[in-house]
Structure formats: structure tokens, C-alpha cells
Amino acid sequence: MKNFIKKIYRVYFPLRDIIYLKELERQLKDMESVLDLGCGESSPLKNIKKDFYSIGIDLSEENIKKSKELKIHNEYCLMNVLDIDKFFPEKSFDIIIALDLIEHLSKEEGKLLIKKMEKLAKKKIIIFTPNGFVKQKAIKNNPFQKHKSGWNCSEMKQFGYECLGMNGIKFIPRERADIILKPKRFWEIVADISQKYVYHFPSLAFQLFCVKNL
């Protein structure tokens, strides 16, 4: 019975993931070239329709190896994302995406990266990040998982980005974006139900989907 309920939940209630992936797919429509910064081992691009050429960049050789096995990107570069302007000329890509990345950089590094992204992109930038600072420590096999900065809706709007709310309401406690309140299934449903609301009121959302058209 318990497993049946879990299956029902996955079929009918994964609204947060569905809305996030649909928005990502919508924003990537008609794009021919994509640069995925901090692509990790399992970029969300693996879950959407892919009609573009993509390059994944990551500082972890292990992440790139795993991503290659999944055949997520057409090409990969092992490098620091802050060095992208040293390897690619201006206006090299239709769109550059940084999903769950800038919170792992210091505030100054994040601002610098945003400037570099906007120089290299021709049409659009997408940044996906927690709404405000969310504490997260490094893990043993990946020191880059530590959060160093927080970015809020007002700040991103000042940079010229439109913000959409993602991952449900902000005030449900999380750990590495995973809900920690009990009963967990109940609070996951609450987060899913709240998703349709916070999409239009991003300041109340747990994460921000930020878009800038160039």
C-alpha cells in the first residue's frame, strides 16, 4: 500500500518539477546553442526535449564523466566557470544557463560571472538559484557544494532579470532542497500545491527562475 501511494504521488503531484522543466523547455525553444555552466553529473537538460547543441562546463572531472555516460551534452569542458571568457569569444551562444550555481560562488564572483555570461550570450540568460541565502555545507566528496552567497528577487530584478517562483513556498524547511518536515509526503504535497501560486509571486518561493532577454 505504501509503495502504491508513492507511485500515485509521483504520477499526480510532481507539480514543482513539472513546472520547472516546462519553463526551462519553453525558454530554450528555438535556441540553437546552449552553454550549461556548472552542469554537474545530471543536468536538468536531460529531462527536456533537446533540439539544440549544448556544451557542459564543470570543475569536477567525475561530474563530467557521469554526464558523458548519460549523453546529456554534445561537448564538455573541464574548467572554472569564471574562466569562460578566456575560452569563448563574445556572443558565442544563443543562451547561457546557470542552474544551481551562483549560490556556490561568493557575491563578488557571482556578479562577475553574470557580467561574463551576458557578454557571451546572444539572446538570453537563465539563472536558477535559491531565494535568499540557504545554508549548505560542503560534502566529503564534493567541497564545491557549499553555499557562499544568497540572491533575492529584488536584487535579480535590479540586474534586469524577470523572476519566476519555483519549488513551492519558501517557508517549508529544506535541507539540500529536500523537505525535512514530517510527515514528509504531506509537506511535499503542500509545496506542490503552493507552486502554482509562488510561480507568480517569486518573493515567496523557495527558488528563483531568473531570465534576462538580451
Protein Blocks (a to p, Z undefined) as FASTA:
>chain_A
ZZmmmmmmmmmmmmmmmmmmmmmmmmmgoiabdcdehkbjmdfklmpccfbdcddddfbf
klmmmmmmnomafbdcdddfklmmmmpcghkbfbdcdehklmmpcfklmmmmmmmmmmmp
mkbccddddedjadddddfklmklpcfbdcdfklmmmnopacddeeiafklcceehiafb
dcfklmmmmmmmmmmmmmmmmmlpmbdcddddZZ
